[in-house]
Amino acid sequence: MNRLLAFVFLFVATAVHADELNYNLVDLSASAKAEVPNDLMRVSFTVKHQDARADKAANSVNKDMAWAIAQLKGQQHIKYQSGAYNTYPVYKNSRIVAWTASQTLILRSENFDDTAKLVAKLQERLAVGQMTFLAKDSTREAVQEDLIGKAIAAFKRKAGLVQNAMGASGYETVQLSIDQQGHNSPRPYFKQERSLMMSADAVAAPALEAGQSNIEVSVRGQIQLKP
């Protein structure tokens, strides 16, 4: 009997608690945004060669990539890494008539002016695939930390407006979620694919305008109005 009474009491208490939680609930959302200067430059290059023999095509790619990496040695402001390496056949009338070899190279730098000059140098033997500007991680995270407080403050303001409009005496925050990923919009500067390399005299350093990224933090939650 005692166990039965305890079970009934627990059931009633749980039901009452559930009613309390499901009474006068309001879903709300708020956000805060900011624009930050793009302070990171990313450039991808491609070197590609074609030859009747696969080994000769690959050897030409290897030489150009070794030359490019030699230009990057000692450039403390630039981080770089080689990327995908491919060798594939070229067909004509279902027969292999040549082989194409290619490899990518990716640069990242915060020094735009010096990197632009280096881009012009590398274009002697490599083709630029894409140049992109974005906010680096540390910049984005610092802005997000500030935006979290602003987004929560905006959430509270909305909660206060709902409380006053509904004539409630107050409110409790039942749940709250924060999207800290934000929104980092990289700015593509240009994209080009070329099969022929350009001479050093023909390539000038590109004029750069890094632009800005829009960063946003969103807050979503639920409040319970008090009678």
C-alpha positions in Angstrom: 0.0 0.0 0.0 2.8 2.4 0.9 4.5 1.7 -2.4 1.2 2.3 -4.2 0.7 5.6 -2.5 4.2 6.7 -3.3 3.7 5.9 -6.9 0.4 7.8 -7.0 2.1 10.8 -5.4 5.0 10.7 -7.8 2.6 10.4 -10.8 0.5 13.4 -9.6 3.6 15.5 -8.8 5.0 14.7 -12.3 1.7 15.6 -13.9 1.5 18.9 -12.0 5.2 19.7 -12.9 4.4 18.9 -16.6 1.4 21.2 -16.5 3.6 24.0 -15.0 6.2 23.6 -17.8 3.6 23.6 -20.5 1.7 26.7 -19.4 2.2 30.1 -21.0 5.2 29.1 -23.1 6.5 31.4 -25.8 9.2 30.6 -28.4 11.6 33.5 -29.2 14.7 34.1 -31.3 17.1 37.0 -31.6 20.4 37.7 -33.3 23.3 40.1 -33.5 25.4 40.9 -36.5 28.7 42.6 -37.3 30.9 43.3 -40.3 34.6 42.6 -39.9 37.5 43.3 -42.3 38.7 40.2 -44.1 42.3 39.8 -42.9 43.3 36.5 -44.5 44.1 35.9 -48.1 43.9 32.4 -49.7 45.2 31.7 -53.2 45.1 28.4 -55.0 47.4 27.6 -58.0 47.4 24.8 -60.5 50.3 23.5 -62.6 49.3 21.3 -65.5 51.3 19.6 -68.3 50.5 17.2 -71.1 52.7 14.8 -72.9 52.6 11.6 -75.0 54.3 9.9 -72.0 52.9 10.0 -68.5 56.3 10.1 -66.9 57.3 13.2 -68.9 54.1 15.0 -68.1 54.6 14.2 -64.4 58.2 15.3 -64.5 57.3 18.7 -65.9 54.8 19.2 -63.1 57.3 18.2 -60.5 59.8 20.7 -61.8 57.4 23.5 -61.8 56.1 22.7 -58.4 59.7 22.5 -57.0 60.4 25.9 -58.6 57.3 27.4 -57.0 58.1 26.0 -53.5 61.7 27.4 -53.9 60.1 30.9 -54.4 58.2 30.4 -51.1 61.2 29.5 -49.0 62.0 32.1 -46.4 58.6 33.9 -46.8 57.7 33.9 -43.2 54.4 35.7 -43.7 53.1 32.9 -46.0 51.8 29.5 -45.1 51.6 27.0 -48.0 50.9 23.4 -48.8 50.8 21.3 -51.9 47.4 19.8 -52.8 45.9 17.2 -55.1 48.2 15.5 -57.6 46.6 13.8 -60.6 47.8 12.0 -63.8 45.1 10.9 -66.3 44.9 9.8 -69.9 43.6 11.9 -72.8 41.5 9.8 -75.3 40.8 10.3 -79.0 38.7 7.7 -80.8 38.9 5.5 -77.7 42.7 5.5 -77.7 45.1 7.1 -75.3 46.9 9.8 -77.3 48.4 11.7 -74.3 48.7 12.0 -70.6 47.9 15.0 -68.4 49.5 15.6 -65.0 48.5 18.4 -62.6 49.0 19.5 -59.0 47.7 22.3 -56.8 49.4 24.7 -54.4 47.6 26.7 -51.8 48.9 29.8 -50.1 47.5 31.6 -47.0 48.7 35.0 -45.8 47.8 38.1 -43.8 50.3 40.2 -45.7 48.3 41.1 -48.8 50.8 43.4 -50.6 53.8 41.1 -50.4 51.6 38.1 -51.3 50.2 39.9 -54.3 53.8 40.4 -55.6 54.6 36.7 -55.0 51.4 35.7 -56.9 52.6 37.7 -59.9 56.0 35.8 -59.7 54.4 32.4 -59.4 52.3 33.1 -62.5 55.4 32.7 -64.6 54.8 28.9 -64.3 51.6 28.3 -62.4 48.0 29.3 -63.1 45.9 31.0 -60.5 42.8 28.9 -59.7 41.1 31.2 -57.2 41.9 34.1 -54.8 39.7 34.5 -51.8 39.5 36.8 -48.8 38.0 35.9 -45.4 38.2 36.7 -41.7 40.7 34.5 -39.9 39.5 32.2 -37.1 40.9 34.3 -34.2 39.2 37.5 -35.6 35.9 35.7 -36.1 35.9 34.1 -32.6 36.7 37.5 -30.9 33.7 39.1 -32.7 31.5 36.1 -31.9 32.2 36.5 -28.2 31.0 40.0 -28.3 28.0 39.1 -30.4 26.8 36.4 -27.9 26.2 39.1 -25.2 24.4 41.3 -27.7 22.2 38.5 -29.0 21.2 37.4 -25.4 20.5 41.1 -24.6 18.2 41.3 -27.7 16.5 38.0 -26.6 15.8 39.5 -23.1 14.4 42.7 -24.7 12.0 40.6 -26.8 11.1 38.6 -23.7 10.3 41.8 -21.8 8.1 43.1 -24.6 6.1 39.8 -24.7 5.8 39.9 -20.9 4.4 43.5 -21.0 2.1 42.8 -24.0 0.6 39.7 -22.3 0.3 41.4 -18.9 2.4 38.9 -17.1 4.2 39.6 -13.9 7.5 38.1 -15.1 9.0 35.3 -17.0 11.4 32.4 -16.7 13.8 31.2 -19.4 12.9 27.5 -20.0 15.6 26.8 -22.6 18.2 28.7 -24.6 20.4 27.7 -27.5 23.2 29.7 -29.1 24.5 29.3 -32.6 28.2 30.3 -32.2 29.2 29.3 -35.7 28.2 32.7 -37.0 28.4 33.5 -40.7 31.8 34.1 -42.4 31.3 35.1 -46.0 34.5 34.7 -48.0 35.0 37.2 -50.8 36.2 35.6 -54.0 38.5 38.0 -55.8 38.9 36.3 -59.1 39.0 32.9 -60.7 40.9 31.9 -63.8 42.1 28.8 -65.5 44.8 29.1 -68.1 46.6 26.4 -70.1 49.5 28.7 -71.0 51.9 30.3 -68.5 52.6 34.1 -68.8 56.0 35.7 -68.8 57.2 37.7 -65.9 56.9 40.9 -67.9 53.2 40.2 -68.7 52.1 39.7 -65.2 51.6 42.6 -62.8 50.7 42.2 -59.1 46.9 42.2 -58.8 45.2 45.2 -57.2 43.5 43.9 -54.1 40.3 44.9 -52.2 39.7 42.4 -49.4 36.2 43.6 -48.4 34.4 42.4 -45.2 32.7 39.4 -43.8 29.3 39.4 -42.2 29.3 37.5 -38.9 26.1 36.6 -37.1 25.2 34.9 -33.8 21.7 33.6 -33.2 19.9 32.8 -30.0 16.8 30.7 -29.8 14.9 29.8 -26.7 11.6 29.5 -24.9 10.2 31.5 -22.0 7.4 30.8 -19.6 5.3 33.8 -18.6 4.3 34.2 -14.9 0.6 35.0 -14.1 
